[in-house]
Amino acid sequence: MPVAETDIAVRIHSSQGDGLEQALRKAFPGIEVFREPMDTGRPEKLLVTFYPPEDEDLSKYGWVHCVGAGVDAICEAFAGIEPPPLVTRTTGRMGQQIGEYSAAYALSWLQKMALRRSLEAGRDWDRVRAAPGYLFETHVAVIGTGSIGQGVAAAFKGLGAPVLGLSRTGRAAEGFDEVMPLADFSAEADARIVVGALPLTSETDSAIGAHVFDKLNGALFINVGRGATLDEGALKAALESGRVDHAVLDVFRHEPLEPSHWFWSDDRVTVTPHVSGLTLPRDGQTRLVELLDKRLKDETIEADVDVARGY
């Protein structure tokens, strides 16, 4: 059923609130926009957020739009609310960003950039130790085949690497040479680069553990999904055994990462402060305006997220 701008109220609870509000007011002058708990009689209420506010009853919202790709906080906040809201999100160019991040660290590792800097500092002309590996000869496995995993796969495929996708179901997904269930992953895959790109759910908590690392031999592990999907103890054991040569971690179970955590002091671990993928303001504004325009035209808006499943 079509609605008018005057039927819709939007609460924006986001660090990008100013830009989102300006974009909405410019595109839809009749929509009522709030930055605090809303008090309105308008029948349709939309919450735009990443971390849902704790200062009002969330059950009033029939539609929630996440301004980023990660939705675990929203799914947790709305768990048990019936009926669950429609949940959409901004993915934008997140997959491309995270693909670039992953490929950059993979190339640095294969090209032995850290070693070469050390050799240069010591004026050591050691062509044997400085000789690189090549991505086009390296098997890559990506754990998680959603939009982020597909972006990672595209980056590696563009550089000539064969890419295996690993997911809960093993269902085919765009951009992968093959997809199989994570439970079936074996040493036969010969994966030398493994990228974690899983969302956080009850099923994926600590899902990247010994059963993955035990199938590796001197591999690079990169985690760009959610920190809690990694079994940290299993990673430490894999580093000690040499099954993982180096780990690049951008996401952590608790953020910011506490200064005393062993990740910081281990030379085999690279820590970055959750910057592999950022919601670009233009992407967030464009997506929100597009969705509201569809609603006003009574076009179907597909849910991007299943609250019950957590992703």
Helices and strands as residue ranges (DSSP letters): G 5-7, E 8-13, H 17-27, E 32-34, E 44-49, G 58-60, E 63-66, H 72-78, E 86-89, H 94-110, H 113-121, H 127-130, G 135-137, E 139-143, H 147-158, E 163-167, E 178-181, G 182-184, G 187-189, E 191-196, H 210-213, E 219-223, G 227-229, H 232-241, E 244-249, H 262-265, E 269-271, H 281-296
